[in-house]
Amino acid sequence: MYGISNWAASLRFRDFRLLWASTVLYSLSTGMEQVSVGWLIFELTDSPFMVGVAAAARMLPFFLLGVLSGVVADRWERRMLLRAGTLGAVAAALIMALLLMAGLTNVWLVIALVTVLGGLMAFTITIRQTFTYDIVGHQHALNGLALGAMAMQGGGIAGSLASGALIEFLGPSWQFAASAVCYLGSALIVLTIANPGRSARQSAEPVLENLKGYLRLVRANRTLLVLMCLTACTEVFGFTHMTLLPVLAKDVLNVGASGLGIMTAARQTGGLMGLWILAALGAIRKKGLMMFIAAIGFGGGQMAFYLLSGNIYAFLSVLLFVNACAMAADTLYKTLMQDNVADAERGRAMGSWVLSIGVAPIGHLGIGALAATLNAPTALLINGAILTTASITTALTLPQTRRLP
């Protein structure tokens, strides 16, 4: 039986502790990049729309490579794949740092490298989710995935704060150099993990056959398809709120780069709070109902931004709540996707999740265009209203999804 006292149950597994530590360092890098890329693009262009373009470029590989990442995760040793993906991120971040140090700050070159980093992230995220399930098993899956997401949030908080300070005092180039070092540390920790994380499928099928199997899975598994659609809706109309944080920091709240780092850290802290509660709940039933409650809170909180965007303290309070709901909903999507497929298909289930969040470029471009045409608070109001309405409608019309255990 789970409770507040054993929220860290999955940390009893040695390999999960190592994976968790690797995730913390990995998220330090991604947290720094999230702040620095938005700030750098806005400084170069002074355009909210271009900030949206950069965010879309980072997420586009999730859509293009989502299915392939799941197929790869089901075919090859997950530990080896995680090492390779993280080392690739080291190289990309280091190249970005060197180019910025050399004064090559062409906006499209920056966006191109951000796209490469996004592609590597698409693979490593899929593999981390399935690898977690491999190590902790079905009984601890929700706890393990929540703790893994907590590592991402915790590292992201530290990375966001560090990035704001590095940009203020040293510039974006050194921030990317620090990011490369953290990626390297993450890769070195993965080297010490004993569990290879192989899928349950012992005979590796060719990639083409795996792709055909993925299409059959989505057609046959209505629950997975519904969860994919919900994930995509939440990504497009929910998680894209982070795109406007640089605009809000500079033009609405007037708090500068350091303020943006604090805002991003507050967003990560809110997510950490939601994940801690979820980890404590562990193997609780009624995950479907909890998922809808979290998604509705996510949308409603975004609508509150419209009323509170003039006060930094009120804004930060709502930012905490919004992201607690956001991370709870997202972790429940991932858990239910893996719970509702055969063990040999969990890689493809997580590829489905990556594919679903890969539609984010539509949301990033859309919210960037709305902010440029209207203003940032109004853009958040519109997105929040759409997400809230969609979540309530789906919960009422698909009771079988609401009742998922």
N, C-alpha and C positions, 0 to 999 in steps of 0.2 A: 504494500500500500504506500502510495506516494504522499508527500506532504512537504511543508516548508523545510523541515529538518533534513530531508534527503534529496534536495533539489539537484545535488551534484552527483547523483548515482552513477552516471556514465563515466565519471572521472576515476572510478575504481579500476577501469581497464587501462593498463599501461600504454597501449598503443593509442588509445583515444586521448590520453593526456598529452602525448607527443603531437598527435594531429591537432589538438586544441592549441598547443603552444605555437605550432607552425601557422595556424590560422590567425593568431594574434599578430604575429609579425607580418603576415601577408596583408592583413587589414590595416596595419599601420601605413603601409605603402598606398593602398587604395584610398584610405582616408585623406592622406596628404594630396594625392592626385586630384581627388574630387574638389578640394578647395582651390588648388593651384590652377587647374585647367579652366574652371569657370572664371576665376579672377583674371587670368592671363588673357583669355579670349575677350572678356569685357574691356580690359585695358587697351587691347589692340584695336578693337572695333567700335566700342561704345554702343553696341547693338544687343539688346535682349534676344533678338532673333538669332544672332550668331552664337550666343551662349546656348540656345536651344539646338542649333545645328551641331555644336561640339558634343553636347550631351547625347544627341541622336547618333552621332558617329561612334561614340563609345559603346552604345547599346546595339547598333545595327548587326554586329557579328553574332549577337545572341540569337537573333531571328534567322540569320543565314546559316549558322553553324549549330543551332540547337539540336536538331534531329541527329546530325552527324556526331555531336559530342556524346549523345546518349548511346548511339550504336558503338562508338569507340569504347565507351566505358563498360559496355557489356561484352566486348570482345577481348580486350587486353588487360594485363595486370594493372590495377588502379594505382598502386604505389609508384610504379615506374612512370605512368602517365602524369601523375601529380608532380613528380620531380622534374620531368621535361617541361611541363607548362610553366612552372615557377621559374626555372632557369631562363626560359624564353622571356619572361617578364623582366628579369634582371637586365638582359641585353637591351630591351626596348626602352626601359627607364634610363639606362646609362646613355644610350644614344640621344634621347631627349635632352638630358642634362648637358652633354657635350655641345649639341647644336645651340642651345640657349646661351651657353658660355661663349660660343663663337659669334653670338649676335644674330644668328639666323632665326628670327622671330616671325617668319612668314606665317600668317594665320592658317593657311591650308596645309603647310608642312606640319604644324602642331596638330591639326585635326587628323592628318594621316597617321601620325604616330599614336594618337589617342585611339584610333580605330584598331591598330595592331594590338595595343594593350587590351582593348575590349575583346578581341578575338581570343587572346590567351586566357582572359578571365572567363569567357564562356565555357571553355573546356575545363578549367580547373574547378569552377564552381560545381559543374555537373559531377565531376569525379569526387569532390569533397563530400557531397551529399550522399552519394552511393557508398563511398568508403566508410563514412560514419555508420551507416546502416549495417555494413559488413562487420564492423568491429563490435558494435554494442548489441546488435540483434533486434528483433521485432519488439520485444518487451520494453526495451529502453529507447526505442527509436525517437519518440517525441522528445524525451529528455535529452538525448544526444544531439538531435538536430537543433533544439533550442539552445543548448550550451554552445554548439558550434556557431550559431548565429550570434550568441552573446560575445563570443571571442571576436567575431567580425565587428560588432558594435563597439566593444571595449577598445579594440585596436583602432577603430575608426575615430573614436573620441580623442585619443592621444594623438593620432595622426592629424586630425583637423586642427587641434590646438597648436601642434608643432609646426604645421604648414603655415598658419597665419603668422606666427612669429618668424619663421624662416623667410617668408616673402617680404615682411616688413624690414628685416635687418640684413638679409643676404641676397634676396632675389629668388625667382622661381627655379633658376638653374641648380642651385644648391639643394633646393627642396627635392628635385628629381634625383640628384645624386644620393641623398639620404634614402629616398624611396628604393633605389637599386640595392643599397646595403641591406635594407629590411627584407626585400625579396630574397636576397642571397641567404640570409639567416633562416628564413622559412624553408628554403630548399635543403639546407644542411640538416635541419631537424627531421625532415621527411626521410633522409637517408638512414636514420636510426630506427624507423618503424619496422617491426618484424613481420606483421601481417601483410601479405602481398595484396590483399583486397581483391582477389579474383572473383568474378561473378560465379553464380551457381551453374552457369552453362559450361560444362567441361569441354565440349567439342566446339571449338571456335568456328563459327560460320563465316563465309566471306562477307565483306562489308555490304555488298549489294543485297545479299539475302537478308542481312540484318535490317536493312532499310525497308525491304518488302515486309518483313515481320513487324516493323514499327507501324507501317500503314495498316496492316491487319489488326494490330492491337488497338489503334485509335478508333477504327471502324467498329470493332466488336465491344469495346469497353466504354459505355456511355458515361459512366461516372468519371472516368479519366478525361473524356472530352469536355464535360461540364466544368470540371476543375480547371482545365486549360483555359476555357473561356473566361471564368471568373478571375483567374490569375492575370490574363491579358487585360481585362477591364480595370482591375486594380492598378496595374502597372501604368496604363495609359492615362487614367484620370486620378491616380493617387500618388504614386511614387515620383511622378514628374514634377511635383511641387518643389523638389530640391533644385530643379533647374533655375528657379527664380530667386534663390537665396542670394546670389551675388548682386542681382538687380535691387532686391529689397535692402540689402546691406548698404549699398552705395547711394541709391537714389531715393529710397523711402524712409529708412530708419537712420541713415547717415552715420553708420558706425565703422566704416572702413574695412580693410583687410583683416585686422585683428578681430573686429566684431563679427566678420563673416566666419572666422575660425571658431568663435564662441557659439555662433548660431548653429554651425555644422556639428559642433560637439554636443550642443543641447539636443539636436535631432538624434544623434547617436545615443545619447543618454536615455532619451525617451524610449528608443527601441530596446535598450538594455533592460529597462524596467519591465516592459511588456514581456520580454523573453524570460526574465527571472521568474515572473509569475507563471508563465507557461511551463518552464522547467520544473517548478515546484508541483504543478498539477500532474506531471508525468503521464501515466497511462490512463488518465481520466477518459470516460466515455463522453458522448455527445460532442465530438469534435466538430461535426458539421454545424451545429447551432452556434458553438463558440466562434467558428470561422465567420459566420454572417454577422454576429454581434460586433466583432472586431472590424469588419469591413465597413459596416454602417457608422461606427465611431470614427473611422478614418475619414470618411467623406464628410461627416458632420463637423469634424474638427477643422477641415480645410475651409468650410464655409465660414467658420468663426474668424479665420484670418482676415476676412474682409472688414470686420468690425473692429479688429484689434491691431491693425497694421501701423497705427500711429504711435504705439507705446511698446518699446522694446521689451519691457518686463512681461507685459501681458502676452506679447507675441511669443516669447520664449516659453511661457507656461503652456500655451496651446501647442507649441511645437513638440514639447515633451509628450503630451497626450496623443497627438496625431501619430507620432512615430511609435509609441507603445502599441497602439492599435495596428499600425502598419506591419510591424515585425511579427506580431502575434498572428495576424491573418496570413502573412506570407509563409510562416513556418507551418501553420496548419495546412495550407495548400500542399506543401512539399511532403508532409507526413502522410496525408490522406492519399496522395498520388502513389506513394510507395506501398502503403497498406493495401491498396485496391488493385494491385497487379501481382502476378506470379513472381517469385523470388528472382528468377532468371531474367525478368524484364524490368527490374528496378532501374537499371541504367537508362533504358529508353523512357521510363516514366520521368526521370529527372531531366532527360533530354527534352521531354515535352514541356517541363517547367521552364527550362532555359529558352525554348522556342517561344513560349507564351510571354515571358518577360522581354523577349526580343522584339516585340511590337512596340516597345517603348519609344523608338524614334518618332513614331506617329504622334505620341503624346508630347514629346519634347519639342518637336516642331510646332505642334498645335498650341501649346501653352506659351511658347516663345512668340508666336504670331499674335495670340490674344493679348499678351502683355505689351507688345509693340503697338497694337492697334488701339487698345483700351488702356489698361494699366495692370500692374502685377497683382494687386489685391483683387480686382474684378476677375482676372483670369483664374485665380484660386477659387473664388466663389463659384464660378461656372463649373469647373472641374469637380469640386466637392459636391455640388448638387447632382451632377450626372452620376457620380459613383454611389452616392446615397440612394438615389432612385433605383439604379440598376440592382444594388444589393438587396433592397427591400423587395423588389419585384421578383427576383430570382428565389429568394427565401420563401415567398408566398406561393409561387407557381410550381416549384420543384421540391415538394416536401421530402422526397426520398433523399435528396442531397442534404437537406437540413437535418435529417435523422441519422446521418452517417456516424458510426460509433467512433 
